[in-house]
Amino acid sequence: MVKAEVPDMSSLGQPVSLTKAAAATWNRLRRSFVPRSPYRIGDAVVGDDPFKGRREGVVVFLQGTSVGVDTAHGVFFYDHRQLRQLD
C-alpha cells in the first residue's frame, strides 16, 4: 500500500503531503529560469541612462530585473542591464 505522505526530517518529523512536496519542487525549478539581477543589496554600482544621466550609488532595492540605486540625489530605479560594478 502506497502512503500519500512523506516524512519531512527538517521540520521535526511533521508529515508533508506528496502534493506539497511536488509543488515546492516545481516552484523551485520554475524560479530558476526567471530573469533576475546579478547585483545584490549593498553593491556599489554606476547607472547610465540617457534620460536620468550617469549616477553612482549603492543598490538598496531589488525586484526581478529592476534595481533601486541610492545616490546623493535620491533613489533612482534602473534596469539591471543599465548598471555596472563600480571599480
PDB file as gemmi writes it, atoms N, CA and C in Angstrom:
CRYST1    1.000    1.000    1.000  90.00  90.00  90.00 P 1                      
ATOM      1  N   MET A   1       0.832  -1.175   0.000  1.00  0.00           N  
ATOM      2  CA  MET A   1       0.000   0.000   0.000  1.00  0.00           C  
ATOM      3  C   MET A   1       0.882   1.245   0.000  1.00  0.00           C  
ATOM      4  N   VAL A   2       0.584   2.202  -0.859  1.00  0.00           N  
ATOM      5  CA  VAL A   2       1.376   3.415  -1.010  1.00  0.00           C  
ATOM      6  C   VAL A   2       0.802   4.507  -0.117  1.00  0.00           C  
ATOM      7  N   LYS A   3       1.671   5.158   0.647  1.00  0.00           N  
ATOM      8  CA  LYS A   3       1.230   6.254   1.503  1.00  0.00           C  
ATOM      9  C   LYS A   3       1.287   7.564   0.729  1.00  0.00           C  
ATOM     10  N   ALA A   4       0.345   8.472   1.008  1.00  0.00           N  
ATOM     11  CA  ALA A   4       0.290   9.759   0.312  1.00  0.00           C  
ATOM     12  C   ALA A   4       1.099  10.827   1.028  1.00  0.00           C  
ATOM     13  N   GLU A   5       1.754  10.483   2.132  1.00  0.00           N  
ATOM     14  CA  GLU A   5       2.539  11.462   2.876  1.00  0.00           C  
ATOM     15  C   GLU A   5       3.973  10.974   3.012  1.00  0.00           C  
ATOM     16  N   VAL A   6       4.889  11.937   2.959  1.00  0.00           N  
ATOM     17  CA  VAL A   6       6.309  11.646   3.080  1.00  0.00           C  
ATOM     18  C   VAL A   6       6.811  12.342   4.339  1.00  0.00           C  
ATOM     19  N   PRO A   7       7.522  11.665   5.245  1.00  0.00           N  
ATOM     20  CA  PRO A   7       8.009  12.342   6.448  1.00  0.00           C  
ATOM     21  C   PRO A   7       9.094  13.360   6.105  1.00  0.00           C  
ATOM     22  N   ASP A   8       9.007  14.515   6.727  1.00  0.00           N  
ATOM     23  CA  ASP A   8       9.973  15.586   6.493  1.00  0.00           C  
ATOM     24  C   ASP A   8      10.883  15.695   7.710  1.00  0.00           C  
ATOM     25  N   MET A   9      12.152  15.383   7.548  1.00  0.00           N  
ATOM     26  CA  MET A   9      13.085  15.367   8.661  1.00  0.00           C  
ATOM     27  C   MET A   9      13.451  16.766   9.150  1.00  0.00           C  
ATOM     28  N   SER A  10      13.363  17.770   8.281  1.00  0.00           N  
ATOM     29  CA  SER A  10      13.798  19.109   8.674  1.00  0.00           C  
ATOM     30  C   SER A  10      12.816  19.796   9.608  1.00  0.00           C  
ATOM     31  N   SER A  11      11.547  19.381   9.613  1.00  0.00           N  
ATOM     32  CA  SER A  11      10.582  20.036  10.495  1.00  0.00           C  
ATOM     33  C   SER A  11      10.167  19.104  11.631  1.00  0.00           C  
ATOM     34  N   LEU A  12      11.105  18.398  12.173  1.00  0.00           N  
ATOM     35  CA  LEU A  12      10.930  17.540  13.344  1.00  0.00           C  
ATOM     36  C   LEU A  12       9.876  16.457  13.133  1.00  0.00           C  
ATOM     37  N   GLY A  13       9.868  15.846  11.971  1.00  0.00           N  
ATOM     38  CA  GLY A  13       9.031  14.707  11.730  1.00  0.00           C  
ATOM     39  C   GLY A  13       7.593  15.009  11.401  1.00  0.00           C  
ATOM     40  N   GLN A  14       7.252  16.263  11.166  1.00  0.00           N  
ATOM     41  CA  GLN A  14       5.889  16.589  10.768  1.00  0.00           C  
ATOM     42  C   GLN A  14       5.645  16.050   9.359  1.00  0.00           C  
ATOM     43  N   PRO A  15       4.525  15.371   9.132  1.00  0.00           N  
ATOM     44  CA  PRO A  15       4.281  14.815   7.794  1.00  0.00           C  
ATOM     45  C   PRO A  15       3.999  15.909   6.769  1.00  0.00           C  
ATOM     46  N   VAL A  16       4.522  15.705   5.580  1.00  0.00           N  
ATOM     47  CA  VAL A  16       4.313  16.626   4.467  1.00  0.00           C  
ATOM     48  C   VAL A  16       3.620  15.840   3.365  1.00  0.00           C  
ATOM     49  N   SER A  17       2.553  16.395   2.814  1.00  0.00           N  
ATOM     50  CA  SER A  17       1.850  15.667   1.762  1.00  0.00           C  
ATOM     51  C   SER A  17       2.708  15.630   0.504  1.00  0.00           C  
ATOM     52  N   LEU A  18       2.481  14.635  -0.282  1.00  0.00           N  
ATOM     53  CA  LEU A  18       3.246  14.465  -1.513  1.00  0.00           C  
ATOM     54  C   LEU A  18       2.965  15.604  -2.491  1.00  0.00           C  
ATOM     55  N   THR A  19       1.748  16.129  -2.505  1.00  0.00           N  
ATOM     56  CA  THR A  19       1.422  17.238  -3.409  1.00  0.00           C  
ATOM     57  C   THR A  19       2.148  18.507  -3.005  1.00  0.00           C  
ATOM     58  N   LYS A  20       2.299  18.760  -1.694  1.00  0.00           N  
ATOM     59  CA  LYS A  20       3.045  19.951  -1.249  1.00  0.00           C  
ATOM     60  C   LYS A  20       4.518  19.835  -1.601  1.00  0.00           C  
ATOM     61  N   ALA A  21       5.074  18.644  -1.456  1.00  0.00           N  
ATOM     62  CA  ALA A  21       6.483  18.436  -1.800  1.00  0.00           C  
ATOM     63  C   ALA A  21       6.699  18.617  -3.297  1.00  0.00           C  
ATOM     64  N   ALA A  22       5.762  18.095  -4.109  1.00  0.00           N  
ATOM     65  CA  ALA A  22       5.881  18.242  -5.559  1.00  0.00           C  
ATOM     66  C   ALA A  22       5.710  19.701  -5.967  1.00  0.00           C  
ATOM     67  N   ALA A  23       4.788  20.423  -5.324  1.00  0.00           N  
ATOM     68  CA  ALA A  23       4.574  21.842  -5.637  1.00  0.00           C  
ATOM     69  C   ALA A  23       5.800  22.668  -5.271  1.00  0.00           C  
ATOM     70  N   ALA A  24       6.416  22.384  -4.142  1.00  0.00           N  
ATOM     71  CA  ALA A  24       7.619  23.110  -3.737  1.00  0.00           C  
ATOM     72  C   ALA A  24       8.763  22.855  -4.716  1.00  0.00           C  
ATOM     73  N   THR A  25       8.902  21.620  -5.160  1.00  0.00           N  
ATOM     74  CA  THR A  25       9.953  21.292  -6.137  1.00  0.00           C  
ATOM     75  C   THR A  25       9.690  21.985  -7.466  1.00  0.00           C  
ATOM     76  N   TRP A  26       8.435  21.982  -7.916  1.00  0.00           N  
ATOM     77  CA  TRP A  26       8.081  22.642  -9.175  1.00  0.00           C  
ATOM     78  C   TRP A  26       8.344  24.143  -9.093  1.00  0.00           C  
ATOM     79  N   ASN A  27       7.966  24.795  -7.983  1.00  0.00           N  
ATOM     80  CA  ASN A  27       8.196  26.238  -7.831  1.00  0.00           C  
ATOM     81  C   ASN A  27       9.683  26.561  -7.795  1.00  0.00           C  
ATOM     82  N   ARG A  28      10.475  25.741  -7.161  1.00  0.00           N  
ATOM     83  CA  ARG A  28      11.916  25.955  -7.102  1.00  0.00           C  
ATOM     84  C   ARG A  28      12.535  25.824  -8.488  1.00  0.00           C  
ATOM     85  N   LEU A  29      12.066  24.856  -9.262  1.00  0.00           N  
ATOM     86  CA  LEU A  29      12.566  24.659 -10.622  1.00  0.00           C  
ATOM     87  C   LEU A  29      12.143  25.811 -11.534  1.00  0.00           C  
ATOM     88  N   ARG A  30      10.891  26.247 -11.417  1.00  0.00           N  
ATOM     89  CA  ARG A  30      10.376  27.333 -12.256  1.00  0.00           C  
ATOM     90  C   ARG A  30      11.076  28.654 -11.945  1.00  0.00           C  
ATOM     91  N   ARG A  31      11.377  28.919 -10.675  1.00  0.00           N  
ATOM     92  CA  ARG A  31      12.056  30.153 -10.267  1.00  0.00           C  
ATOM     93  C   ARG A  31      13.486  30.243 -10.799  1.00  0.00           C  
ATOM     94  N   SER A  32      14.102  29.102 -11.087  1.00  0.00           N  
ATOM     95  CA  SER A  32      15.489  29.134 -11.580  1.00  0.00           C  
ATOM     96  C   SER A  32      15.583  29.690 -12.997  1.00  0.00           C  
ATOM     97  N   PHE A  33      14.483  29.692 -13.752  1.00  0.00           N  
ATOM     98  CA  PHE A  33      14.506  30.198 -15.126  1.00  0.00           C  
ATOM     99  C   PHE A  33      14.001  31.629 -15.250  1.00  0.00           C  
ATOM    100  N   VAL A  34      13.601  32.264 -14.158  1.00  0.00           N  
ATOM    101  CA  VAL A  34      13.091  33.634 -14.174  1.00  0.00           C  
ATOM    102  C   VAL A  34      14.272  34.594 -14.256  1.00  0.00           C  
ATOM    103  N   PRO A  35      14.197  35.638 -15.107  1.00  0.00           N  
ATOM    104  CA  PRO A  35      15.306  36.591 -15.167  1.00  0.00           C  
ATOM    105  C   PRO A  35      15.459  37.332 -13.839  1.00  0.00           C  
ATOM    106  N   ARG A  36      16.693  37.527 -13.427  1.00  0.00           N  
ATOM    107  CA  ARG A  36      16.949  38.239 -12.173  1.00  0.00           C  
ATOM    108  C   ARG A  36      18.240  39.031 -12.295  1.00  0.00           C  
ATOM    109  N   SER A  37      18.374  39.978 -11.420  1.00  0.00           N  
ATOM    110  CA  SER A  37      19.521  40.878 -11.446  1.00  0.00           C  
ATOM    111  C   SER A  37      20.758  40.191 -10.859  1.00  0.00           C  
ATOM    112  N   PRO A  38      21.940  40.432 -11.445  1.00  0.00           N  
ATOM    113  CA  PRO A  38      23.164  39.843 -10.890  1.00  0.00           C  
ATOM    114  C   PRO A  38      23.704  40.623  -9.689  1.00  0.00           C  
ATOM    115  N   TYR A  39      23.089  41.753  -9.349  1.00  0.00           N  
ATOM    116  CA  TYR A  39      23.570  42.592  -8.255  1.00  0.00           C  
ATOM    117  C   TYR A  39      22.882  42.240  -6.952  1.00  0.00           C  
ATOM    118  N   ARG A  40      23.535  42.535  -5.840  1.00  0.00           N  
ATOM    119  CA  ARG A  40      22.995  42.292  -4.504  1.00  0.00           C  
ATOM    120  C   ARG A  40      22.860  43.615  -3.784  1.00  0.00           C  
ATOM    121  N   ILE A  41      22.017  43.642  -2.771  1.00  0.00           N  
ATOM    122  CA  ILE A  41      21.849  44.850  -1.965  1.00  0.00           C  
ATOM    123  C   ILE A  41      23.179  45.160  -1.285  1.00  0.00           C  
ATOM    124  N   GLY A  42      23.612  46.409  -1.403  1.00  0.00           N  
ATOM    125  CA  GLY A  42      24.885  46.837  -0.835  1.00  0.00           C  
ATOM    126  C   GLY A  42      26.008  46.958  -1.845  1.00  0.00           C  
ATOM    127  N   ASP A  43      25.809  46.477  -3.070  1.00  0.00           N  
ATOM    128  CA  ASP A  43      26.829  46.593  -4.113  1.00  0.00           C  
ATOM    129  C   ASP A  43      26.930  48.036  -4.599  1.00  0.00           C  
ATOM    130  N   ALA A  44      28.149  48.505  -4.818  1.00  0.00           N  
ATOM    131  CA  ALA A  44      28.381  49.838  -5.381  1.00  0.00           C  
ATOM    132  C   ALA A  44      28.335  49.721  -6.900  1.00  0.00           C  
ATOM    133  N   VAL A  45      27.447  50.512  -7.529  1.00  0.00           N  
ATOM    134  CA  VAL A  45      27.237  50.418  -8.971  1.00  0.00           C  
ATOM    135  C   VAL A  45      27.195  51.807  -9.595  1.00  0.00           C  
ATOM    136  N   VAL A  46      27.315  51.822 -10.926  1.00  0.00           N  
ATOM    137  CA  VAL A  46      27.150  53.034 -11.713  1.00  0.00           C  
ATOM    138  C   VAL A  46      25.999  52.777 -12.673  1.00  0.00           C  
ATOM    139  N   GLY A  47      24.988  53.655 -12.626  1.00  0.00           N  
ATOM    140  CA  GLY A  47      23.858  53.545 -13.533  1.00  0.00           C  
ATOM    141  C   GLY A  47      23.998  54.563 -14.644  1.00  0.00           C  
ATOM    142  N   ASP A  48      23.867  54.119 -15.885  1.00  0.00           N  
ATOM    143  CA  ASP A  48      23.997  55.012 -17.031  1.00  0.00           C  
ATOM    144  C   ASP A  48      22.731  54.921 -17.867  1.00  0.00           C  
ATOM    145  N   ASP A  49      21.952  55.996 -17.869  1.00  0.00           N  
ATOM    146  CA  ASP A  49      20.689  56.047 -18.600  1.00  0.00           C  
ATOM    147  C   ASP A  49      20.643  57.362 -19.370  1.00  0.00           C  
ATOM    148  N   PRO A  50      20.218  57.369 -20.637  1.00  0.00           N  
ATOM    149  CA  PRO A  50      20.208  58.612 -21.403  1.00  0.00           C  
ATOM    150  C   PRO A  50      19.245  59.664 -20.845  1.00  0.00           C  
ATOM    151  N   PHE A  51      18.220  59.237 -20.093  1.00  0.00           N  
ATOM    152  CA  PHE A  51      17.253  60.190 -19.562  1.00  0.00           C  
ATOM    153  C   PHE A  51      17.581  60.629 -18.137  1.00  0.00           C  
ATOM    154  N   LYS A  52      18.115  59.734 -17.332  1.00  0.00           N  
ATOM    155  CA  LYS A  52      18.442  60.036 -15.927  1.00  0.00           C  
ATOM    156  C   LYS A  52      19.883  60.466 -15.738  1.00  0.00           C  
ATOM    157  N   GLY A  53      20.725  60.204 -16.703  1.00  0.00           N  
ATOM    158  CA  GLY A  53      22.145  60.531 -16.596  1.00  0.00           C  
ATOM    159  C   GLY A  53      22.921  59.427 -15.914  1.00  0.00           C  
ATOM    160  N   ARG A  54      24.197  59.715 -15.680  1.00  0.00           N  
ATOM    161  CA  ARG A  54      25.069  58.747 -15.028  1.00  0.00           C  
ATOM    162  C   ARG A  54      25.086  59.023 -13.530  1.00  0.00           C  
ATOM    163  N   ARG A  55      24.796  58.016 -12.741  1.00  0.00           N  
ATOM    164  CA  ARG A  55      24.724  58.151 -11.291  1.00  0.00           C  
ATOM    165  C   ARG A  55      25.491  57.019 -10.625  1.00  0.00           C  
ATOM    166  N   GLU A  56      26.247  57.360  -9.592  1.00  0.00           N  
ATOM    167  CA  GLU A  56      26.938  56.360  -8.787  1.00  0.00           C  
ATOM    168  C   GLU A  56      26.169  56.186  -7.492  1.00  0.00           C  
ATOM    169  N   GLY A  57      26.070  54.973  -7.020  1.00  0.00           N  
ATOM    170  CA  GLY A  57      25.371  54.748  -5.775  1.00  0.00           C  
ATOM    171  C   GLY A  57      25.457  53.311  -5.311  1.00  0.00           C  
ATOM    172  N   VAL A  58      24.599  53.004  -4.344  1.00  0.00           N  
ATOM    173  CA  VAL A  58      24.565  51.688  -3.719  1.00  0.00           C  
ATOM    174  C   VAL A  58      23.194  51.064  -3.978  1.00  0.00           C  
ATOM    175  N   VAL A  59      23.178  49.786  -4.275  1.00  0.00           N  
ATOM    176  CA  VAL A  59      21.924  49.081  -4.527  1.00  0.00           C  
ATOM    177  C   VAL A  59      21.164  48.950  -3.206  1.00  0.00           C  
ATOM    178  N   VAL A  60      19.903  49.439  -3.204  1.00  0.00           N  
ATOM    179  CA  VAL A  60      19.076  49.353  -1.995  1.00  0.00           C  
ATOM    180  C   VAL A  60      17.771  48.606  -2.238  1.00  0.00           C  
ATOM    181  N   PHE A  61      17.445  48.291  -3.502  1.00  0.00           N  
ATOM    182  CA  PHE A  61      16.175  47.649  -3.817  1.00  0.00           C  
ATOM    183  C   PHE A  61      16.352  46.716  -5.002  1.00  0.00           C  
ATOM    184  N   LEU A  62      15.807  45.523  -4.890  1.00  0.00           N  
ATOM    185  CA  LEU A  62      15.826  44.556  -5.986  1.00  0.00           C  
ATOM    186  C   LEU A  62      14.436  43.948  -6.132  1.00  0.00           C  
ATOM    187  N   GLN A  63      13.938  43.931  -7.354  1.00  0.00           N  
ATOM    188  CA  GLN A  63      12.692  43.227  -7.647  1.00  0.00           C  
ATOM    189  C   GLN A  63      12.739  42.784  -9.102  1.00  0.00           C  
ATOM    190  N   GLY A  64      12.989  41.503  -9.295  1.00  0.00           N  
ATOM    191  CA  GLY A  64      13.126  40.978 -10.655  1.00  0.00           C  
ATOM    192  C   GLY A  64      14.341  41.583 -11.334  1.00  0.00           C  
ATOM    193  N   THR A  65      14.114  42.314 -12.434  1.00  0.00           N  
ATOM    194  CA  THR A  65      15.218  42.948 -13.144  1.00  0.00           C  
ATOM    195  C   THR A  65      15.345  44.423 -12.798  1.00  0.00           C  
ATOM    196  N   SER A  66      14.480  44.937 -11.934  1.00  0.00           N  
ATOM    197  CA  SER A  66      14.525  46.339 -11.534  1.00  0.00           C  
ATOM    198  C   SER A  66      15.430  46.498 -10.310  1.00  0.00           C  
ATOM    199  N   VAL A  67      16.277  47.524 -10.353  1.00  0.00           N  
ATOM    200  CA  VAL A  67      17.237  47.766  -9.275  1.00  0.00           C  
ATOM    201  C   VAL A  67      17.106  49.212  -8.816  1.00  0.00           C  
ATOM    202  N   GLY A  68      16.970  49.415  -7.521  1.00  0.00           N  
ATOM    203  CA  GLY A  68      16.930  50.758  -6.954  1.00  0.00           C  
ATOM    204  C   GLY A  68      18.313  51.142  -6.468  1.00  0.00           C  
ATOM    205  N   VAL A  69      18.822  52.282  -6.936  1.00  0.00           N  
ATOM    206  CA  VAL A  69      20.161  52.740  -6.592  1.00  0.00           C  
ATOM    207  C   VAL A  69      20.040  54.016  -5.764  1.00  0.00           C  
ATOM    208  N   ASP A  70      20.576  54.000  -4.553  1.00  0.00           N  
ATOM    209  CA  ASP A  70      20.567  55.172  -3.677  1.00  0.00           C  
ATOM    210  C   ASP A  70      21.791  56.023  -4.001  1.00  0.00           C  
ATOM    211  N   THR A  71      21.548  57.249  -4.479  1.00  0.00           N  
ATOM    212  CA  THR A  71      22.622  58.165  -4.843  1.00  0.00           C  
ATOM    213  C   THR A  71      22.566  59.384  -3.931  1.00  0.00           C  
ATOM    214  N   ALA A  72      23.444  60.333  -4.168  1.00  0.00           N  
ATOM    215  CA  ALA A  72      23.441  61.574  -3.395  1.00  0.00           C  
ATOM    216  C   ALA A  72      22.216  62.422  -3.717  1.00  0.00           C  
ATOM    217  N   HIS A  73      21.583  62.175  -4.857  1.00  0.00           N  
ATOM    218  CA  HIS A  73      20.420  62.954  -5.288  1.00  0.00           C  
ATOM    219  C   HIS A  73      19.107  62.225  -5.057  1.00  0.00           C  
ATOM    220  N   GLY A  74      19.111  61.074  -4.411  1.00  0.00           N  
ATOM    221  CA  GLY A  74      17.902  60.301  -4.152  1.00  0.00           C  
ATOM    222  C   GLY A  74      18.025  58.893  -4.696  1.00  0.00           C  
ATOM    223  N   VAL A  75      16.913  58.186  -4.685  1.00  0.00           N  
ATOM    224  CA  VAL A  75      16.886  56.805  -5.173  1.00  0.00           C  
ATOM    225  C   VAL A  75      16.396  56.807  -6.619  1.00  0.00           C  
ATOM    226  N   PHE A  76      17.161  56.163  -7.492  1.00  0.00           N  
ATOM    227  CA  PHE A  76      16.809  56.035  -8.900  1.00  0.00           C  
ATOM    228  C   PHE A  76      16.654  54.558  -9.224  1.00  0.00           C  
ATOM    229  N   PHE A  77      15.681  54.260 -10.079  1.00  0.00           N  
ATOM    230  CA  PHE A  77      15.422  52.879 -10.465  1.00  0.00           C  
ATOM    231  C   PHE A  77      15.912  52.639 -11.889  1.00  0.00           C  
ATOM    232  N   TYR A  78      16.677  51.562 -12.046  1.00  0.00           N  
ATOM    233  CA  TYR A  78      17.270  51.201 -13.328  1.00  0.00           C  
ATOM    234  C   TYR A  78      16.926  49.751 -13.643  1.00  0.00           C  
ATOM    235  N   ASP A  79      17.001  49.427 -14.915  1.00  0.00           N  
ATOM    236  CA  ASP A  79      17.011  48.040 -15.329  1.00  0.00           C  
ATOM    237  C   ASP A  79      18.425  47.523 -15.071  1.00  0.00           C  
ATOM    238  N   HIS A  80      18.561  46.269 -14.701  1.00  0.00           N  
ATOM    239  CA  HIS A  80      19.889  45.766 -14.350  1.00  0.00           C  
ATOM    240  C   HIS A  80      20.867  45.824 -15.511  1.00  0.00           C  
ATOM    241  N   ARG A  81      20.386  45.917 -16.749  1.00  0.00           N  
ATOM    242  CA  ARG A  81      21.281  45.986 -17.903  1.00  0.00           C  
ATOM    243  C   ARG A  81      21.921  47.360 -18.053  1.00  0.00           C  
ATOM    244  N   GLN A  82      21.398  48.368 -17.349  1.00  0.00           N  
ATOM    245  CA  GLN A  82      21.954  49.725 -17.417  1.00  0.00           C  
ATOM    246  C   GLN A  82      22.977  49.981 -16.311  1.00  0.00           C  
ATOM    247  N   LEU A  83      23.298  48.978 -15.536  1.00  0.00           N  
ATOM    248  CA  LEU A  83      24.228  49.134 -14.421  1.00  0.00           C  
ATOM    249  C   LEU A  83      25.518  48.388 -14.699  1.00  0.00           C  
ATOM    250  N   ARG A  84      26.562  48.844 -14.006  1.00  0.00           N  
ATOM    251  CA  ARG A  84      27.819  48.103 -13.996  1.00  0.00           C  
ATOM    252  C   ARG A  84      28.475  48.301 -12.641  1.00  0.00           C  
ATOM    253  N   GLN A  85      29.352  47.387 -12.260  1.00  0.00           N  
ATOM    254  CA  GLN A  85      30.028  47.451 -10.958  1.00  0.00           C  
ATOM    255  C   GLN A  85      30.949  48.659 -10.903  1.00  0.00           C  
ATOM    256  N   LEU A  86      30.986  49.289  -9.759  1.00  0.00           N  
ATOM    257  CA  LEU A  86      31.909  50.398  -9.542  1.00  0.00           C  
ATOM    258  C   LEU A  86      33.264  49.840  -9.179  1.00  0.00           C  
ATOM    259  N   ASP A  87      34.314  50.353  -9.810  1.00  0.00           N  
ATOM    260  CA  ASP A  87      35.672  49.829  -9.559  1.00  0.00           C  
ATOM    261  C   ASP A  87      36.192  50.225  -8.220  1.00  0.00           C  
TER     262      ASP A  87                                                      
END                                                                             
